[in-house]
Amino acid sequence: MVTHDPAAAPDQDASPTTWELFQRFAADPAPEPPRPGDPPRTAEQRLAYHSRFVTVRTPAIVQTSLEVRTLMALGRHQQATARPSLIVTGPPTTGKTTTLLEVGRTCHLAEQARGGPDASQVPVAYLLVPPGATAKTLALEFARYLGIPVSSRMTLTQITAAVCHTYNTVGVRLVLIDEIHRLTPRTTNGAGAADFLKDLTEKIRATFVYAGIDVTATQLFTGTAGAQLAGRAQLIDCDPLPATTHTTTSASSTGSGTSEKTAGGGRNGAAAVTRPFRETVTAMENALDLQHHRPGSLARLAPYLHQRTAGRIGSLSRLLRRAAITAILDGTEKITRPALDTITLDHLAEQHHRPRTVTRKPTATNRPTRTTT
């Protein structure tokens, strides 16, 4: 059920929605940026490197990792009632799935490192909500992850009992459920699926973390089942990265005990400006493996890149990876503004960067007048 056969394994790039695939995903070494003194890599190696590329620790990944560790500790010894859960939400291409998988990878590796007789056999489960999900199709996804044998003649109650028993036996401690926005509790099937998830959170001794597109704007929190989910889940917004953020920090007291004033006139506070998007661009630029790229040139293009991608981490990563691969293939070995301008991104990014101009059709009132000579 939880054995791993590399020879029979599917393609490593498949979504890790079985235990075998998730083990391989978690154990696969992260791509290594070039380090000073390392021998140069071949073009083929560098193409493969930029195809996978590094995962930058965005604010959403940092916050989600901390919250998940907190919730896992909070619910570790909780009995009878459902443990608190977490929902990562935001627009498309803002890194929700990447955040979910990185949190799962960290938990898996930490459990492996801990080892010992109390270590979990299967610490993490990762599943996708299928389109039009019902309680039974969700139950089958849970069974499929661990290879639990089920048959078409089994009832939902029987499948659920097998799933809960097996998940608790192998010690699943973190359940990651992606595409949660596909649930619609206002429909009969959707309400049944939401109730099924609620039951699992009470019967499986694990912390549940969900991810979905703009869940507060969907029907996910509607109806009785949706209200129960909303009452138990904390939200983390995985929004596009802003160009700048402004925060206020407490100023330390002076030796005389008097308070300090900020430049803006406030008391006991200091205004701080951070540039999360530029910092992300810098981290990605530092990881490039190009022979003639000028360090810092992309960081200086941060305003342009923000406008190109609307601050979405997925679009930014795709843009820079494509530009790097193109630079290797055409021999320029560097990323420039003109090169970036030639790349067409996803429709959302292009719509933001080059909004469609609506051309008015000629009407009786604005049609040009023909003059006869």
BATISE-820056 format. One line per 2 residues: their letters; for each residue x, y, z of C-alpha. Coordinates in steps of 0.05 Angstrom, whole numbers. Last residue first. Example, Ala and Ser with C-alpha at 12.3 -4.5 7.8 and 13.67 -1.06 7.14 Angstrom:
<robas>
SA) 273:-21:143; 246:-90:156 $
</robas>
This chain:
<robas>
TT) -350:1338:-1121; -389:1293:-1075 $
TR) -373:1291:-1002; -377:1228:-962 $
TP) -391:1237:-888; -351:1193:-840 $
RN) -396:1147:-797; -404:1176:-727 $
TA) -479:1187:-723; -504:1132:-769 $
TP) -456:1084:-737; -385:1063:-752 $
KR) -361:1007:-707; -325:1028:-645 $
TV) -257:997:-634; -247:970:-564 $
TR) -173:969:-546; -153:906:-510 $
PR) -111:918:-449; -37:905:-462 $
HH) -2:892:-396; -63:871:-355 $
QE) -94:830:-412; -25:801:-426 $
AL) -18:778:-353; -87:746:-352 $
HD) -78:715:-421; -13:680:-403 $
LT) 52:710:-427; 77:731:-496 $
IT) 153:742:-498; 182:794:-546 $
DL) 182:849:-494; 227:808:-448 $
AP) 281:806:-502; 277:882:-511 $
RT) 283:891:-435; 345:847:-431 $
IK) 360:777:-406; 429:749:-420 $
ET) 462:689:-452; 457:718:-523 $
GD) 467:649:-554; 398:642:-585 $
LI) 382:578:-546; 412:602:-480 $
AT) 377:669:-482; 311:635:-501 $
IA) 317:591:-439; 330:651:-395 $
AR) 272:691:-425; 225:632:-416 $
RL) 247:624:-343; 240:698:-330 $
LR) 169:703:-359; 144:638:-327 $
SL) 170:659:-259; 137:727:-265 $
SG) 71:697:-288; 69:649:-230 $
IR) 89:703:-179; 33:749:-199 $
GA) 52:822:-190; 9:846:-248 $
TR) 57:807:-293; 80:859:-343 $
QH) 68:919:-297; 108:886:-242 $
LY) 163:870:-292; 166:943:-315 $
PA) 170:968:-243; 223:913:-227 $
LR) 268:931:-286; 324:954:-240 $
AL) 320:886:-206; 328:855:-275 $
SG) 393:891:-288; 421:875:-219 $
PR) 472:824:-244; 490:832:-318 $
HH) 475:767:-356; 533:743:-399 $
QL) 540:669:-381; 470:654:-357 $
DL) 452:610:-296; 398:650:-262 $
AN) 390:643:-186; 409:714:-169 $
EM) 356:739:-217; 303:698:-181 $
AT) 321:727:-114; 325:797:-143 $
VT) 256:791:-175; 228:768:-108 $
ER) 260:827:-72; 232:874:-125 $
FP) 162:845:-113; 168:850:-37 $
RT) 190:923:-37; 189:945:36 $
VA) 175:1013:65; 180:1024:140 $
AA) 146:1080:179; 168:1087:251 $
GN) 123:1087:311; 118:1112:382 $
RG) 85:1178:361; 64:1197:290 $
GG) 90:1260:257; 106:1232:189 $
AT) 180:1233:203; 165:1189:262 $
KE) 164:1215:333; 203:1185:390 $
ST) 176:1175:460; 210:1202:523 $
GS) 238:1153:574; 304:1190:582 $
GT) 342:1132:552; 299:1131:491 $
SS) 243:1081:481; 246:1038:420 $
AS) 201:1056:362; 143:1010:346 $
TT) 137:991:273; 90:1018:220 $
TH) 85:984:153; 83:1009:81 $
TT) 85:959:24; 115:969:-45 $
AP) 108:937:-114; 53:892:-87 $
LP) 59:816:-96; -5:786:-124 $
DC) -48:757:-69; -40:692:-31 $
DI) -89:711:24; -87:664:84 $
LQ) -154:646:112; -168:608:177 $
AR) -217:551:174; -265:525:227 $
GA) -324:572:221; -318:577:146 $
LQ) -323:501:140; -385:500:184 $
AG) -415:557:143; -402:518:79 $
AT) -439:457:106; -499:499:128 $
GT) -504:538:63; -452:584:32 $
FL) -377:585:48; -355:551:-16 $
QT) -403:590:-61; -347:630:-92 $
AT) -321:700:-77; -291:681:-10 $
VD) -256:623:-44; -216:668:-91 $
IG) -181:609:-125; -168:550:-80 $
AY) -121:519:-29; -139:475:31 $
VF) -100:455:93; -126:399:139 $
TA) -88:382:203; -89:308:219 $
RI) -120:258:267; -172:233:218 $
KE) -243:226:246; -264:298:260 $
TL) -230:329:198; -259:270:158 $
DK) -330:287:178; -322:359:155 $
LF) -294:334:89; -355:290:79 $
DA) -402:347:97; -368:389:42 $
AG) -376:332:-8; -450:323:11 $
AG) -462:398:4; -429:397:-64 $
NT) -472:339:-88; -537:371:-65 $
TR) -517:440:-92; -507:501:-48 $
PT) -443:470:-21; -406:483:-87 $
LR) -337:451:-83; -291:468:-142 $
HI) -261:525:-101; -223:471:-62 $
ED) -174:463:-120; -121:433:-74 $
IL) -129:391:-11; -68:382:34 $
VL) -76:333:92; -22:337:146 $
RV) -11:287:201; -21:220:166 $
GV) 1:168:216; -1:102:178 $
TN) -57:75:222; -96:141:224 $
YT) -98:145:148; -116:71:143 $
HC) -174:73:192; -202:138:164 $
VA) -199:113:92; -229:45:107 $
AT) -286:76:147; -299:127:92 $
IQ) -301:72:39; -352:32:80 $
TL) -396:93:94; -394:114:20 $
TM) -419:45:1; -376:-9:-30 $
RS) -402:-43:-92; -356:-4:-139 $
SV) -297:-34:-103; -243:-6:-57 $
PI) -170:-26:-44; -132:30:-7 $
GL) -76:52:-53; -55:108:-6 $
YR) -74:166:-52; -129:125:-85 $
AF) -169:119:-21; -171:195:-10 $
EL) -190:205:-83; -245:152:-75 $
AL) -273:189:-16; -275:252:-57 $
TK) -313:216:-112; -361:189:-59 $
AT) -376:256:-27; -388:287:-94 $
AG) -340:330:-135; -365:365:-197 $
PP) -293:374:-219; -245:332:-177 $
VL) -217:362:-113; -142:349:-117 $
LY) -105:311:-63; -40:314:-23 $
AV) -28:269:38; 30:281:86 $
PV) 62:243:144; 60:173:114 $
QS) 98:125:159; 96:175:216 $
AD) 155:175:265; 141:146:333 $
PG) 193:91:329; 248:140:310 $
GR) 254:186:251; 258:261:263 $
AQ) 293:272:196; 237:236:159 $
EA) 184:277:195; 220:341:178 $
LH) 226:319:105; 151:306:99 $
CT) 132:370:135; 177:412:90 $
RG) 151:377:27; 79:390:48 $
VE) 92:464:61; 127:468:-7 $
LL) 67:433:-40; 16:480:-11 $
TT) 56:543:-28; 68:518:-99 $
TK) -7:505:-106; -24:575:-82 $
GT) 30:612:-122; -6:674:-149 $
TP) -23:644:-217; -99:650:-207 $
PG) -127:698:-155; -122:684:-80 $
TV) -136:633:-26; -97:590:22 $
IL) -147:558:70; -127:533:139 $
SP) -155:484:189; -171:479:263 $
RA) -179:407:288; -248:376:286 $
TA) -278:355:352; -271:291:393 $
QQ) -199:298:416; -144:350:407 $
HR) -74:324:422; -39:348:359 $
GL) -89:403:344; -50:463:368 $
AM) 18:435:347; -8:422:276 $
LT) -41:491:277; 24:526:295 $
RV) 65:488:244; 13:504:191 $
EL) 12:578:210; 88:583:205 $
ST) 91:549:137; 33:590:111 $
QV) 67:656:130; 133:638:98 $
IA) 101:610:35; 55:671:28 $
PT) 113:720:39; 149:686:-20 $
RV) 204:635:-10; 230:630:-81 $
TV) 225:561:-112; 284:548:-158 $
FR) 283:530:-231; 250:470:-264 $
SH) 257:491:-337; 314:537:-318 $
YA) 355:477:-293; 338:433:-353 $
LR) 362:488:-400; 424:497:-358 $
QE) 441:423:-362; 431:424:-438 $
AT) 475:486:-445; 530:451:-406 $
RP) 546:471:-335; 606:512:-316 $
PD) 651:483:-262; 633:510:-193 $
GP) 679:563:-165; 625:612:-148 $
RP) 558:576:-141; 506:564:-195 $
PE) 435:556:-168; 416:486:-144 $
PA) 350:455:-166; 314:423:-106 $
PD) 332:351:-93; 275:302:-106 $
AA) 256:271:-39; 190:309:-33 $
FR) 169:297:-105; 188:223:-102 $
QF) 150:212:-37; 91:250:-66 $
LE) 89:205:-127; 89:142:-86 $
WT) 37:169:-38; -10:187:-95 $
TP) -32:256:-117; 38:281:-134 $
SA) 19:318:-198; 58:285:-254 $
DQ) 128:313:-267; 162:250:-245 $
DP) 131:209:-301; 98:146:-275 $
AA) 133:98:-227; 138:24:-244 $
AP) 214:22:-242; 216:67:-181 $
DH) 173:18:-140; 153:50:-74 $
TV) 114:14:-21; 56:48:16 $
M) 0:0:0 $
</robas>
